[in-house]
Amino acid sequence: MKRSKSSRRWLDRHINDPYVQRAQRDGWRSRAAFKLLELDQRDRLLRPGLLVVDLGAAPGGWSQVAARAVGSKGRVVALDLLPMEPLGGVDIVQGDFREEAVLSRLLAVLDGRQPDLVLSDMAPNVTGMQAVDQPRAVHLCELAFELANQVLKQGGTLVMKAFHGEGFDAMIRDARAQFERLVTRKPASSRTQSREVYLVGRGFRRPDSDGDA
């Protein structure tokens, strides 16, 4: 099947991407690993012994970075709709966590423990139409935030991908209400033409904790 011009452009850009080349050379599963490495260097997200939940984990770049950082005393739980090759130190749950059965599997793996850190690099399948793509992206952020409300420990951290556009400012306001500190990051490894940024929320205030409104 003959590739379209846009597909060829994407393939050429991907092959020539220095982060793709570095990922292949350094043994990372995806170029996205460098985004988390940069975020961690800036915000000190990862340390030995942490329990981490990684949403939208496949093919495993972020889980790979997290597992190496938390070490044998920590644990990473990776969740994605897509299958993912096994990784040492990572429990993999495949499925849509909006489904009760999948959420139950995730909670069973956590076994009553509350993660210190929830990561979300989830992104919608883009159509190229912002009126369609942006609401989908906002919805994924809402899902990540809802899951964090369910499982994240008091004082924990949430890192999630977001996209500038309609609904972004409202999402920021909602997130700020539940974190002591919220910042927006744009890693150097994030493509300059992309509207993606990463929200880093520190000091989570659980909705059911004493003193919350």
C-alpha positions as CSV (number, residue, x, y, z in Angstrom):
1,M,0.0,0.0,0.0
2,K,1.4,3.4,-1.1
3,R,2.0,5.8,1.8
4,S,0.5,9.3,1.8
5,K,2.8,12.3,1.7
6,S,1.9,13.1,5.3
7,S,2.8,9.5,6.3
8,R,6.2,9.7,4.6
9,R,6.9,13.1,6.2
10,W,6.1,11.6,9.6
11,L,8.3,8.6,9.0
12,D,11.2,10.7,7.8
13,R,10.9,13.0,10.8
14,H,10.6,10.0,13.2
15,I,13.7,8.2,11.7
16,N,15.8,11.5,11.8
17,D,14.6,12.5,15.3
18,P,17.6,12.7,17.6
19,Y,15.6,11.5,20.6
20,V,14.4,8.4,18.6
21,Q,18.0,7.7,17.8
22,R,19.1,8.2,21.4
23,A,16.3,6.0,22.7
24,Q,17.4,3.2,20.3
25,R,21.1,3.6,21.3
26,D,20.4,3.8,25.0
27,G,17.9,1.0,25.2
28,W,14.7,3.0,26.0
29,R,11.5,1.7,24.6
30,S,10.4,5.1,23.3
31,R,11.6,8.6,22.9
32,A,9.0,9.6,25.5
33,A,11.5,8.2,28.1
34,F,13.4,11.5,27.8
35,K,10.4,13.5,28.7
36,L,10.1,11.8,32.0
37,L,13.8,11.9,32.6
38,E,13.7,15.7,32.0
39,L,10.7,16.2,34.2
40,D,12.4,14.1,37.0
41,Q,15.6,16.1,36.7
42,R,13.6,19.3,37.0
43,D,11.1,18.3,39.7
44,R,12.7,15.3,41.5
45,L,9.7,13.1,41.0
46,L,11.3,9.7,41.4
47,R,13.3,8.1,44.2
48,P,13.9,4.6,45.5
49,G,11.0,2.8,47.2
50,L,8.1,4.7,45.5
51,L,4.9,3.1,44.3
52,V,4.1,4.5,40.9
53,V,1.0,4.1,38.6
54,D,1.7,4.8,34.9
55,L,-1.4,5.4,32.8
56,G,-1.2,5.1,29.0
57,A,2.1,3.2,29.6
58,A,2.6,1.3,26.3
59,P,5.2,0.7,24.9
60,G,6.8,1.3,28.3
61,G,9.2,4.1,28.1
62,W,7.9,5.9,31.2
63,S,7.5,2.7,33.1
64,Q,11.1,1.8,32.2
65,V,12.4,5.1,33.6
66,A,10.3,4.8,36.7
67,A,11.2,1.2,37.4
68,R,14.9,1.9,37.3
69,A,14.5,4.9,39.6
70,V,12.3,3.3,42.3
71,G,14.5,0.2,42.4
72,S,13.8,-3.2,44.0
73,K,12.1,-1.6,47.0
74,G,9.6,0.3,44.8
75,R,7.0,-0.8,42.3
76,V,5.5,0.4,39.1
77,V,2.0,-0.5,37.9
78,A,1.6,0.1,34.2
79,L,-1.9,0.4,32.6
80,D,-2.8,0.7,28.9
81,L,-5.4,-0.4,26.4
82,L,-2.6,-1.8,24.3
83,P,-0.5,-4.9,25.2
84,M,3.0,-4.2,26.6
85,E,6.1,-6.4,26.8
86,P,7.0,-7.4,30.3
87,L,9.4,-5.2,32.3
88,G,11.2,-6.1,35.5
89,G,9.8,-4.3,38.5
90,V,6.5,-3.5,36.6
91,D,3.1,-5.0,37.0
92,I,1.1,-4.6,33.8
93,V,-2.7,-4.3,33.6
94,Q,-4.1,-4.2,30.1
95,G,-7.5,-2.6,29.6
96,D,-9.6,0.5,30.0
97,F,-9.7,1.6,33.6
98,R,-13.1,3.1,33.1
99,E,-14.4,-0.5,33.0
100,E,-15.1,-1.9,36.5
101,A,-13.4,-5.1,35.8
102,V,-10.1,-3.4,34.7
103,L,-10.3,-0.9,37.6
104,S,-10.8,-3.9,40.0
105,R,-7.7,-5.6,38.6
106,L,-5.7,-2.4,39.1
107,L,-6.9,-2.0,42.7
108,A,-6.1,-5.7,43.3
109,V,-2.5,-5.1,42.2
110,L,-2.2,-2.1,44.4
111,D,-3.6,-4.3,47.3
112,G,-4.7,-1.4,49.4
113,R,-1.6,0.7,48.9
114,Q,-1.9,4.2,47.7
115,P,0.7,5.3,45.1
116,D,3.1,8.1,45.7
117,L,3.0,9.1,42.1
118,V,0.5,8.8,39.3
119,L,1.9,9.4,35.8
120,S,-0.2,9.9,32.6
121,D,1.2,10.3,29.2
122,M,-2.1,9.4,27.6
123,A,-3.0,11.1,24.3
124,P,-5.9,10.7,21.9
125,N,-5.7,9.3,18.5
126,V,-5.5,12.5,16.6
127,T,-7.7,13.3,13.6
128,G,-6.0,16.6,12.8
129,M,-9.2,18.5,13.7
130,Q,-8.7,20.5,16.8
131,A,-12.5,20.6,17.5
132,V,-12.4,16.8,17.8
133,D,-8.9,16.2,19.2
134,Q,-8.9,18.9,22.0
135,P,-12.1,17.6,23.8
136,R,-10.7,14.1,23.6
137,A,-7.4,15.2,25.2
138,V,-9.2,17.1,27.9
139,H,-11.3,14.0,28.6
140,L,-8.2,11.9,29.1
141,C,-6.8,14.5,31.6
142,E,-10.1,14.3,33.4
143,L,-9.9,10.5,33.6
144,A,-6.3,10.7,34.9
145,F,-7.4,13.2,37.5
146,E,-10.4,11.1,38.6
147,L,-8.2,8.0,39.0
148,A,-5.7,10.1,41.0
149,N,-8.6,11.1,43.3
150,Q,-9.4,7.5,43.9
151,V,-5.9,6.1,44.5
152,L,-3.2,8.8,45.0
153,K,-2.0,9.1,48.6
154,Q,-2.4,12.3,50.5
155,G,0.6,14.6,49.6
156,G,1.3,12.6,46.5
157,T,2.2,13.8,43.0
158,L,0.4,13.7,39.7
159,V,2.1,14.2,36.3
160,M,-0.1,14.3,33.2
161,K,0.1,15.3,29.6
162,A,-2.3,18.1,28.6
163,F,-2.7,20.2,25.4
164,H,-3.2,23.9,25.1
165,G,-6.6,24.8,23.7
166,E,-10.2,25.0,24.8
167,G,-10.8,23.7,28.3
168,F,-7.1,23.9,29.3
169,D,-7.5,26.9,31.6
170,A,-10.5,25.4,33.4
171,M,-8.6,22.1,33.9
172,I,-5.7,24.1,35.4
173,R,-8.1,25.8,37.9
174,D,-9.7,22.5,38.9
175,A,-6.3,20.8,39.4
176,R,-4.9,23.7,41.5
177,A,-7.7,23.3,43.9
178,Q,-6.4,19.9,44.9
179,F,-2.7,20.4,44.9
180,E,-0.5,22.5,47.0
181,R,1.6,23.4,43.9
182,L,0.9,23.0,40.2
183,V,3.4,23.9,37.5
184,T,3.4,23.5,33.7
185,R,6.4,22.0,32.0
186,K,7.5,21.7,28.3
187,P,10.4,19.3,28.1
188,A,13.0,19.9,25.5
189,S,12.3,16.5,24.1
190,S,8.7,17.5,23.5
191,R,8.4,18.4,19.8
192,T,8.2,22.2,19.4
193,Q,5.3,22.1,17.0
194,S,3.2,20.1,19.5
195,R,0.7,21.8,21.8
196,E,1.5,19.2,24.5
197,V,2.7,20.3,28.0
198,Y,2.9,18.4,31.3
199,L,1.2,19.4,34.4
200,V,3.0,18.5,37.6
201,G,0.9,18.7,40.7
202,R,2.6,18.3,44.1
203,G,1.0,17.9,47.6
204,F,-2.2,16.2,46.7
205,R,-5.2,17.0,48.9
206,R,-7.4,14.0,49.0
207,P,-11.1,14.9,48.5
208,D,-12.1,12.9,51.6
209,S,-9.3,14.2,53.9
210,D,-10.0,16.4,57.0
211,G,-10.2,20.1,56.3
212,D,-11.1,19.8,52.6
213,A,-14.0,21.9,51.3
